[in-house]
Amino acid sequence: MTFKSIQNLAALISLSGLLAVSTPITSAETIGSDDFDTSVEGTDYVSRTITNGVNNAANTFAVVNRENLVFPGMIDTSVSAGGVVALNEADDLGFLSEAKSDSFFGMYRNGANGVLTYVFDITGFNNLQLSLDWVMSGGVTTNRLASVSYTIDDGSPATIFQAGLANLDNFFEPFDRGGDSVRRSASWGTTVNGLPAGNLTDEFQTFVPSISGTGSTLTITIVLESTVGGTFGGYGIDNLVLSGDRITGPPGDGGLQLIISRSGGGLDFSWGSAEGMGYDLLSSPDLSTSPETWEVYDDGVTVYGNIPASGTGTNTLVGVLGLDPVRFFALREKPL
C-alpha cells in the first residue's frame, strides 16, 4: 500500500490547508523479451537489428541452433552420429550440448564487429533490469570482448555488462562425449554494472544488470568485437528479458492526482482509479505524523475506506463533510 504524487500542491494548500500527500506506486512486470524461438518483433520488442550477421564455417553472428549452426567448433559432441564432422575431431570445444535443442544467438567472429541492437518502449516504467543468459567455450589469455550497453532517448550510452576478460583462473570444461574434460589455463571474466561478476563457463548462466533512468525509448546494444582465435569456441546468449516497475496513475505527473474542491458546505474528491484496486481516504488535522499513519477519514456519516475502483477510470466523492477548519488528506491505493 503506497501513496500517489500530485503536482498542484499550491492550489490545494490555498483551500484552507487541504492537501494530497503521496509518492508513486509501482508494480514489477516484463516489458519485453527475446527467447530467439517464439518472440515476435513489434510485440515482444519494438525492433531487433543484426549488423554484420553471418552463419558460415568460420564465423557466426546469428540466431542458430544445433540443426542450422555451420561453425562446428561451437557444437559439443559435433562428431556424434548424424552430426557435422568437427574442425576439431577430438571434440574439445563447444558449449552447445545435445540437451539444448532450442535456438539462441551464437557469436564467433574474425571479421568486423558484430552488433545486435534492440529497441524497447519503456514509457511509464522505471527501475529497469536486463536479464540475459551467457555461455562460452574455450579459454585463452587474450581478451575476447563482448559488451552490453544502453541509451535512453537521446542520452549518452552506458555499459552495463562486459564479458571476455581473460584471467588466470583455471577451470575444467566437460563434454558430452568424445574428448574428456579439458583443463583450461584461463577463464573469461565478466562485469555487471562495472563490478566483477564471476567467470563464464560452458553452461548458460543468467546475469541481471540494472539500467538507470526513465524515458520513452530504450536501445540495447550487444557488441562482439572482431578479434577471435586460440581455443575460443564462441559465445551464446539466450532468454533476454527486460523488466521494470510500471508507474500507475494518469499521465502528467507519473502518479495519481487527488483533486479536492469545495462544494457548498462539503468537499468533493476525485482521482484516477485502476481496475482491481481499492482506495482509502486518509486524514489528519495536522502534519505532525507521516501520512502512512493517518486514519481512514470518518465524517460522522461515512467511513471512507475500501472504496472500490469505479470501473470508469475515475472515482469521485461528493459532499464529504469537513470536520475542522484545517484538515489534511491523503489517498492510499491497495489491491482489493
C-alpha positions as CSV (number, residue, x, y, z in Angstrom):
1,M,0.0,0.0,0.0
2,T,1.5,3.3,-1.1
3,F,0.6,6.8,-1.9
4,K,0.5,8.7,-5.2
5,S,2.1,12.0,-6.0
6,I,0.2,15.2,-7.0
7,Q,1.5,18.2,-8.9
8,N,-0.7,21.0,-7.9
9,L,0.1,21.3,-4.2
10,A,0.0,25.1,-4.1
11,A,-3.7,25.2,-5.3
12,L,-4.6,22.6,-2.6
13,I,-2.8,24.4,0.2
14,S,-4.9,27.5,-0.7
15,L,-8.0,25.5,0.1
16,S,-7.7,26.1,3.8
17,G,-4.9,23.6,4.3
18,L,-6.4,20.7,2.2
19,L,-3.5,18.7,1.0
20,A,-2.9,15.5,-1.0
21,V,0.3,13.8,0.0
22,S,1.8,10.7,-1.5
23,T,4.6,9.0,-3.6
24,P,4.2,7.0,-6.9
25,I,3.1,3.3,-6.7
26,T,4.9,0.8,-8.9
27,S,4.5,-2.8,-9.9
28,A,7.1,-5.0,-11.5
29,E,6.5,-6.6,-14.8
30,T,8.1,-7.8,-18.1
31,I,8.5,-5.0,-20.6
32,G,9.9,-7.1,-23.5
33,S,11.8,-10.3,-24.2
34,D,13.5,-12.4,-26.8
35,D,13.9,-16.2,-26.5
36,F,15.1,-16.5,-30.1
37,D,12.4,-19.0,-30.8
38,T,8.9,-17.6,-30.4
39,S,9.4,-13.9,-29.7
40,V,7.9,-11.5,-32.3
41,E,9.1,-8.1,-33.4
42,G,6.5,-5.4,-32.6
43,T,5.1,-7.5,-29.8
44,D,8.0,-8.6,-27.6
45,Y,10.2,-5.8,-28.6
46,V,9.9,-2.8,-30.9
47,S,12.7,-3.9,-33.2
48,R,15.8,-6.1,-33.4
49,T,18.6,-5.4,-35.8
50,I,21.6,-7.6,-36.6
51,T,24.6,-5.8,-38.1
52,N,27.3,-8.0,-39.8
53,G,25.2,-11.1,-39.3
54,V,26.8,-14.3,-40.6
55,N,26.5,-18.1,-40.2
56,N,29.3,-20.0,-42.0
57,A,32.1,-22.4,-41.3
58,A,34.4,-19.7,-40.0
59,N,32.1,-17.0,-38.5
60,T,28.8,-16.9,-36.5
61,F,26.7,-13.9,-35.6
62,A,23.1,-15.1,-35.9
63,V,20.2,-16.8,-34.4
64,V,21.2,-20.5,-34.5
65,N,20.6,-24.0,-33.1
66,R,22.2,-27.4,-33.4
67,E,20.4,-28.0,-36.7
68,N,21.4,-24.9,-38.6
69,L,24.7,-23.8,-37.0
70,V,27.5,-24.1,-39.5
71,F,30.6,-23.3,-37.4
72,P,31.2,-26.7,-35.8
73,G,33.6,-25.5,-33.0
74,M,30.6,-24.2,-31.1
75,I,28.9,-27.6,-31.0
76,D,29.6,-30.1,-28.2
77,T,29.7,-33.7,-29.4
78,S,30.0,-32.5,-33.0
79,V,31.4,-35.8,-34.1
80,S,28.3,-37.7,-32.8
81,A,26.3,-39.9,-35.2
82,G,24.5,-37.9,-37.8
83,G,26.2,-34.7,-36.8
84,V,28.7,-32.4,-38.5
85,V,32.3,-33.6,-38.5
86,A,34.0,-31.0,-36.4
87,L,37.0,-29.0,-37.3
88,N,38.4,-30.4,-34.0
89,E,37.6,-34.1,-34.1
90,A,38.9,-34.5,-30.6
91,D,35.7,-32.7,-29.5
92,D,37.5,-30.3,-27.2
93,L,35.4,-27.2,-27.9
94,G,31.8,-26.4,-27.9
95,F,29.1,-25.3,-25.4
96,L,26.1,-26.4,-27.4
97,S,25.3,-29.8,-25.8
98,E,23.0,-32.4,-27.1
99,A,20.5,-31.4,-24.4
100,K,19.9,-27.9,-25.9
101,S,17.7,-28.1,-28.9
102,D,16.1,-24.6,-29.0
103,S,17.6,-21.6,-30.7
104,F,20.0,-19.0,-29.2
105,F,22.2,-16.2,-30.5
106,G,25.6,-17.5,-31.4
107,M,28.7,-15.3,-31.7
108,Y,32.0,-16.3,-33.1
109,R,33.8,-13.8,-35.4
110,N,37.1,-12.9,-37.0
111,G,35.9,-10.0,-39.2
112,A,34.2,-6.8,-38.4
113,N,32.4,-6.2,-35.1
114,G,29.0,-7.9,-34.8
115,V,26.3,-5.7,-33.3
116,L,22.9,-6.9,-32.1
117,T,20.5,-3.9,-31.3
118,Y,17.1,-3.9,-29.6
119,V,14.6,-1.1,-29.2
120,F,12.0,-1.2,-26.4
121,D,9.2,1.2,-25.4
122,I,9.8,1.9,-21.7
123,T,7.1,4.7,-21.3
124,G,5.8,4.6,-17.8
125,F,8.5,2.3,-16.3
126,N,11.4,2.8,-14.0
127,N,13.9,0.5,-12.1
128,L,14.8,-1.3,-15.3
129,Q,16.7,-4.6,-15.3
130,L,18.0,-6.7,-18.3
131,S,18.3,-10.4,-17.7
132,L,20.4,-12.4,-20.2
133,D,21.9,-15.9,-20.2
134,W,25.5,-16.1,-21.3
135,V,27.7,-19.1,-22.2
136,M,31.1,-19.7,-23.8
137,S,33.6,-22.4,-24.7
138,G,37.4,-22.5,-24.6
139,G,39.9,-20.4,-22.7
140,V,42.7,-18.1,-23.9
141,T,44.9,-15.5,-22.4
142,T,43.8,-12.7,-24.8
143,N,40.6,-10.7,-24.2
144,R,37.7,-11.7,-26.5
145,L,35.4,-8.9,-25.6
146,A,31.6,-8.8,-25.8
147,S,29.6,-6.0,-24.2
148,V,26.0,-4.8,-23.5
149,S,25.3,-1.0,-23.3
150,Y,22.1,1.1,-23.4
151,T,20.8,4.5,-24.2
152,I,17.5,6.1,-23.2
153,D,16.1,8.5,-25.7
154,D,18.9,10.8,-26.7
155,G,21.1,10.2,-23.7
156,S,24.7,9.0,-23.5
157,P,25.5,5.3,-23.8
158,A,26.4,3.4,-20.6
159,T,27.9,-0.1,-20.5
160,I,26.2,-2.5,-18.1
161,F,27.8,-5.8,-18.9
162,Q,31.1,-7.0,-20.3
163,A,32.4,-10.5,-21.0
164,G,35.6,-12.0,-22.3
165,L,38.1,-10.5,-19.8
166,A,40.9,-13.1,-19.8
167,N,42.2,-14.1,-16.4
168,L,44.4,-16.9,-15.0
169,D,41.6,-18.8,-13.2
170,N,42.0,-22.4,-14.3
171,F,38.8,-24.5,-15.0
172,F,37.8,-27.8,-16.4
173,E,35.4,-27.9,-19.4
174,P,33.5,-31.2,-19.7
175,F,31.9,-32.6,-23.0
176,D,29.0,-34.9,-23.8
177,R,31.2,-37.4,-25.5
178,G,34.4,-37.6,-27.4
179,G,37.2,-35.7,-25.6
180,D,37.4,-35.8,-21.8
181,S,37.1,-32.7,-19.7
182,V,39.7,-30.2,-20.8
183,R,41.7,-28.1,-18.4
184,R,41.7,-24.5,-19.5
185,S,44.6,-22.3,-18.4
186,A,42.5,-19.1,-18.3
187,S,38.9,-18.1,-17.7
188,W,36.7,-15.5,-19.1
189,G,35.6,-12.9,-16.5
190,T,32.6,-10.7,-16.6
191,T,31.5,-7.4,-15.1
192,V,27.9,-6.3,-14.2
193,N,27.4,-2.6,-13.8
194,G,31.2,-2.2,-13.6
195,L,31.7,-4.8,-10.8
196,P,33.3,-8.3,-11.2
197,A,30.5,-10.9,-11.6
198,G,32.4,-14.2,-12.0
199,N,33.5,-16.2,-15.0
200,L,31.7,-17.6,-18.0
201,T,31.6,-21.4,-18.4
202,D,30.2,-23.8,-21.0
203,E,26.9,-23.8,-19.0
204,F,24.4,-21.0,-19.5
205,Q,24.4,-18.5,-16.6
206,T,22.0,-15.6,-16.0
207,F,23.3,-12.1,-15.5
208,V,21.0,-9.2,-14.5
209,P,22.5,-5.7,-14.8
210,S,20.4,-2.8,-13.8
211,I,19.5,0.2,-16.1
212,S,19.4,3.7,-14.7
213,G,16.9,6.4,-15.8
214,T,13.5,6.7,-17.3
215,G,12.1,7.9,-20.7
216,S,10.3,6.6,-23.7
217,T,12.8,4.6,-25.9
218,L,15.4,2.2,-24.6
219,T,18.1,1.0,-27.0
220,I,20.1,-2.1,-26.0
221,T,23.3,-2.7,-27.9
222,I,25.2,-6.0,-27.7
223,V,28.6,-6.0,-29.4
224,L,31.1,-8.8,-30.2
225,E,34.5,-7.4,-31.1
226,S,36.1,-8.8,-34.2
227,T,39.2,-10.4,-32.8
228,V,39.0,-14.2,-32.2
229,G,41.5,-17.0,-32.1
230,G,43.2,-19.6,-30.0
231,T,41.0,-22.1,-28.3
232,F,37.9,-19.9,-28.4
233,G,34.7,-21.7,-29.1
234,G,32.5,-18.7,-29.2
235,Y,29.7,-17.2,-27.1
236,G,26.0,-17.9,-26.9
237,I,23.3,-15.7,-25.4
238,D,19.7,-16.6,-24.7
239,N,16.5,-15.6,-22.8
240,L,16.8,-11.9,-22.9
241,V,14.2,-10.3,-20.6
242,L,13.7,-6.6,-19.9
243,S,11.7,-5.9,-16.8
244,G,10.8,-2.8,-14.8
245,D,8.3,-1.2,-12.4
246,R,5.2,0.2,-14.0
247,I,4.2,3.6,-12.6
248,T,0.5,3.6,-12.4
249,G,-1.9,6.5,-12.4
250,P,-3.0,9.1,-15.0
251,P,-0.4,10.8,-17.2
252,G,1.0,14.2,-16.3
253,D,2.9,13.6,-13.0
254,G,3.7,9.9,-13.1
255,G,1.2,9.2,-10.3
256,L,-2.4,9.5,-9.2
257,Q,-3.7,13.0,-8.6
258,L,-6.2,13.6,-5.8
259,I,-8.3,16.6,-6.7
260,I,-10.1,18.4,-3.9
261,S,-12.6,21.2,-4.2
262,R,-15.3,22.9,-2.1
263,S,-18.9,22.3,-2.9
264,G,-21.4,24.2,-0.7
265,G,-20.7,23.1,2.9
266,G,-18.9,19.9,1.9
267,L,-15.8,18.7,0.0
268,D,-15.6,16.9,-3.4
269,F,-12.8,14.5,-4.2
270,S,-11.8,12.8,-7.5
271,W,-8.9,10.7,-8.7
272,G,-7.9,8.3,-11.5
273,S,-8.5,4.7,-10.4
274,A,-7.3,1.3,-11.7
275,E,-9.4,-1.9,-12.0
276,G,-8.9,-4.3,-9.2
277,M,-7.6,-1.6,-6.8
278,G,-9.2,-0.1,-3.7
279,Y,-8.7,3.3,-2.1
280,D,-8.7,4.7,1.5
281,L,-9.2,8.4,2.0
282,L,-6.9,9.2,5.0
283,S,-6.9,12.4,7.0
284,S,-5.2,14.3,9.8
285,P,-5.8,17.7,11.5
286,D,-2.1,18.4,11.2
287,L,1.2,17.3,9.6
288,S,2.9,16.2,12.8
289,T,2.9,12.5,11.7
290,S,3.6,10.6,8.4
291,P,0.6,10.1,6.1
292,E,1.2,6.3,6.4
293,T,-0.1,6.6,10.0
294,W,-3.2,8.6,9.3
295,E,-6.6,7.2,10.0
296,V,-9.3,6.5,7.4
297,Y,-11.5,9.6,7.3
298,D,-14.8,9.4,9.0
299,D,-17.0,12.4,8.7
300,G,-19.6,11.1,11.1
301,V,-21.8,9.8,8.3
302,T,-19.5,7.7,6.2
303,V,-16.1,5.9,6.8
304,Y,-14.2,6.4,3.5
305,G,-12.2,3.2,3.4
306,N,-12.0,0.2,1.0
307,I,-13.5,2.3,-1.8
308,P,-13.5,0.1,-5.0
309,A,-12.4,1.4,-8.4
310,S,-15.4,2.8,-10.3
311,G,-14.7,0.9,-13.5
312,T,-14.8,4.2,-15.5
313,G,-11.2,5.1,-14.7
314,T,-12.2,7.9,-12.3
315,N,-13.6,7.8,-8.8
316,T,-15.5,10.7,-7.2
317,L,-16.7,11.5,-3.7
318,V,-19.3,14.3,-3.4
319,G,-20.4,16.3,-0.4
320,V,-17.9,14.9,2.1
321,L,-18.3,16.7,5.4
322,G,-15.4,18.7,6.7
323,L,-14.9,18.4,10.5
324,D,-12.3,21.1,11.1
325,P,-11.3,24.5,9.7
326,V,-8.0,23.0,8.6
327,R,-7.6,19.3,7.7
328,F,-5.1,17.4,5.5
329,F,-6.0,14.4,3.2
330,A,-4.0,11.6,1.6
331,L,-5.1,8.8,-0.7
332,R,-3.9,5.3,-0.3
333,E,-4.2,2.7,-3.2
334,K,-4.1,-1.0,-2.5
335,P,-5.2,-4.3,-4.1
336,L,-8.7,-5.4,-3.2
